[in-house]
Amino acid sequence: MVDAARARKLADRIQQIVAEMLERRIKDPRLGFVTVTDTRITNDLRDATVYYTVYGSDGERAETAAALESAKGVIRSEVGKKTGIRHTPSITFVMDSLMENAAHIDDLLAKARARDAEVARAAQGAAHAGDANPYREPAADGDPDDEFDDEPGSDGEDGSSRRSPS
């Protein structure tokens, strides 16, 4: 096992190297507008997963995936040279669905805003169903037992004080 901080630093360095290679050295015409979003490496530093996004259609994404697969060996050898570690990790490219997730979340938020506006429009002229003050208040003279005096069974002839459940 390797220190987690060292693994994170190595993953960040691999991300930088891969991004530079895709920008400057890999000249495959199938390679679209690629952005490396994240890199994760296993605890034993043997496998690195590089997440990327591609701006474009599904066809362009498929072509970019094929270009990255064909350039994987060159990228791995460059990672080995620039990192200087004993065992160069194998590299796997994974399409990051960050853009699709963000678009889906934006759609959900727009629907929620529309529903909130609809509820606000419906509630604009609405009135409360109950009383304005739904809480019981004591009588004006301040004796809390006075509000129950006119109920049958309260303060009966036997001297007991029973209240009806409310």
C-alpha angles and dihedrals in degrees: 000000000000130000110271092228091055091049091050092049091050091048090051091049092049089050091053093047093048092047092050092047093050091048100044115013110031107078100178110146090215090063109103131193098310127185120189104220104177145350126209126189129194120247092253091053091234101114129039123191116204116199118205142172128214125204110221145050128325090262092055090049091053091048091050091050090053091048092051091049091052092048094046095101094050091047092048093051091050090049089052092051096047099042098044095209121148097242118034110219120240111249127226122186117214125185108239112221092205095123094050091047091050091050091049092050090049090053091050091049091050090052091049091050090050092051092047090052090049092051091047091052091050092048095048098092098024125121130207116269096222136042121308089246110033095185124094114245128200121250120276096260091061098245106130092201092059094079090065098045096098094052118102115250096027116124092355127190092272089064095246119132111219125171125200114240113259 
